[in-house]
Amino acid sequence: QAQLVESGGGSVQAGGSLRLSCVISRYTSSRYRMAWFRQAPGKEREGVAALSSRGTTAYADSVKGRFTISQDNAKNTLYLQMNSLKPEDTAMYYCAAYLLNWDVSLDRNDYRYWGQGTQVTVSS
């Protein structure tokens, strides 16, 4: 029932930064998990950053120290701050959510609601 809409993707040179946003509508639960996933051509969709309503966060090893997931409850918005971007970060990025659960997860099978995706391209 929740609706997610991403924005903020674009093209950037290696070493640059981008901030992705995901607005969630029709959200009424105080228990949830949310995450950012990405998928490059020919590859599986992988979890890159996640958080839960318990305040727990998780990151893929490939982005630790470079990406930060956060939220603004007043604006119903999830963010992904991406710094020190690398060409291998190039992918479609998706936000995802699962309500009535507050355990953090980077497994795509643990998510029910998905945004349409926003493209991130990092050039060298």
Secondary structure, DSSP 8 states (H G I E B T S, - for coil): --EEEEE--EEEETT--EEEEEEEES---S-EEEEEEEE-TTS--EEEEEEETTS-EEE-TTTTTTEEEEEEGGGTEEEEEE-S--GGG-EEEEEEEEES-------GGG--EE---EEEEEE-
